[in-house]
């Protein structure tokens, strides 16, 4: 149920975070009300991230926040993360599922309605849709725009999070387009007051109640 109640998904991207302590960043993010925390570290090996991932998982889970790792199902299994997030170029969900515990979640990035529906058919527990706007973390990615949010909302049964260039100032437009959940990266990591920024965004997203139009997943578990 934690996934279905989640509204604010924050990513600690080590490249964006720079030399700052990821643990201190995580403390501010969970203190500000993120519901999901992900560790993203492009260009790093899973082995080099294991100690950090384990520490962040313990930190997040201690306050009821879901913790996921980007790209590596085996790392997620080793540190007992709540799940893994996969991109379009990563191995299929079926392969990741063979590595993960049955209760661990799998999210997938999508960039069109067709990809979102395909991810749902593959068995994704949640789907990321974007980039909604141009984003500095993936400058090569073409924005999908606000209209896709309404299209996806009308078709998907699984929870979906909008991602890509979403900030506090454009969040009202994203919500008006039909979003209930968002992912933020640079907006949070570049904020002067990370905890305060997260708190303001969480308040804009509203209470963490199960959405009326989302039926319970029959394969849900306590980790969900």
N, C-alpha and C positions, 0 to 999 in steps of 0.2 A: 504493500500500500504506500510505502514511502515514495516510490517512483511516481505513482499516479497522483500523489499529493504535491509533488515537487513543482516549484515554479521558477526558481532561480538556480541556474547551473553555472558555476564558475570554473574556469580553467586556469591552472597555474602553468603557463608556458615558460619554460626555463629560459628560452631565448629572449622573450619580452621582459622577464623578471630580472635578467642580468645578474649582477653580483649579489642581489638581495637574498636573504635567507628564506627559502621556500616555506620552512616551518612557521616563521613569523608572519609571512603573507597568509598562509592557511589559517592561522589563528585569527587574523583580522577578518578574513572572508567568512569563516563559520560564525564568528562573533556578530557579523553584520547580517546573517540570516540566509546564506546560501544553503540550498537543499542538497545539491550535488557538487562534488569537488572532483576535478579530473587533473591528473598529472600528464602533461604533454612535453615531450623532450625529443624533438626531431634531431637526428644526427647523433644521438647517444645510444649506447648499447643497453639492452635490458639488464645485463649483469651490473653495469655501473649505476643503475638506478634502483636496484633492489632494496638497499638500506633506506634510501629516501622514501620510496614507495611504501615500505612497511611502516615507517614513522608517520607519514601522512595518513595512511589508512587508520592507524591507531588514534591519531588526533581527530580525524573526522568521525569515526564510529563512536568515539567517546561521548559525542554530543548528538548522535543520531543522524549524522550527515552521511549520505552515500559517497563512497570513494571508488573512482574508476581510473584505469590507466589507459592511455592512448596506444593503439596499434598492436600491443603484445599480449595475446591471451595467456602465454606461458608465464609471463611476469605476473599477470593478474592472479593466476592460480597459485603461484609461489608465495605471494604476500597475502593471499586470501582477500583480495579486493572484492568489492561488491560487483565488479564487472569490468568489461573492456569496451572501448569505443573503436570502431573500425571505419576506414575510409573506403572509397570506391576502388582503390588500387590494392587494398589489403586482401588477404585470403577470404574465401566465402564464409558466411556465418556457420554453415554446417561444419567446416573444419575447426573453427574456433570452439564450437559447442563440444567437440570431441575432447578438447583440452580442458575446458572449464568444468567446474562443479555444476550440477544441474540447477542450483539456485542462483548462480552468478548471472548477471545481466549482460546483454549484448546490445550496444547501440550502433547505429550506422549513419554515416553522413550521406546525404542525397542532395541533388542539385536540380531536380525536376519532379513533376508529379509521377512520371513513369518510374523513376528511380525510387521514389518514396513507396510506391505500391509494390515494387519488386522487393524492397527491403522488408516490407511487412510480410510478403509471401515467404521470404526466406526464413522468417522467424525472429526478426529483430524485436527486442523488448521495447525499444523506443527508437525514434527516428529524428535525426537532426536535418533541418531543411534550410538551405542557404547556399552561398552567402546572400542575405537579404540586401545588404548594402556593400559597397566596396570596403575591404578590410585590410589593414596594414599587415596582419599576420599571414595573409595569403593574397598578395597584390595581383597575382596572375589570374585569380579566379574572377569570372564575370558575375556580377550581381544578378540574382534571380528576380529581384523586385518584390514589392508588396502584394501584387495580385496572386502570386503563387500560394500565399498563406491561406487565403480563402478556399482555393481549389483543394489544397491538401486537407484542410479542416473538414471539408465536405465528403472526403473519401476514406480517410484513414480511421481505423478502429484503435490502433495503438497510440500511446502518447507521443506527441512530437514537440520538439523544441526548435525555435527559430534561432538562427545563428548568423553572424557575419556583420560587423560594423554597427551592431546595436549598442546604443548608449542611452543614458538617462534622457537626453533631450529629444531623441527620436523614438523612444519607447512608446509614447502615446499613439503614434501612427502605426506601430507594429501591433499594438493591442487592438486598435480600431479595425485593422485588417483581418482580425480573427485569431490572433495568437493568444495563448494562455501561459506559455512557458518560453523562456528565452535563455540563451547561452551568452555570456559575456567574457571577453578575454582582455583585450587592451583597455577597454573602458574601466575595468576594475583595477588592473595592474598599474595603470598610469594615473590613477586617482591620488590626489594628495592625502586624502583620508579614506583608505580602503574600506574600513569598517563602516564608516558613516555613509559612504557611497552605496555599499551593498544594502544597508538598512533602508535607505531612501528608495532604491529600486525594488526591494522586497515589498515595501509598503505600496508602491504603485501597482505591483502585480496582484496584490490582494491576498486573502486568507488561503491557507493550504488545505482546501477541502476537495474531496473527490468530485470530479466533474460529473454532473448529472448525465451527460450524453456519452459517458465512457463506461461500458459494462465491465465488470470485474473479469480479469483474465483467469480462465479455468486452470492454467498451469502456474498461477501465482503461488509464492511461498512467503515465509516470514521475511526473507531478504528483500522481496519486492516492496 
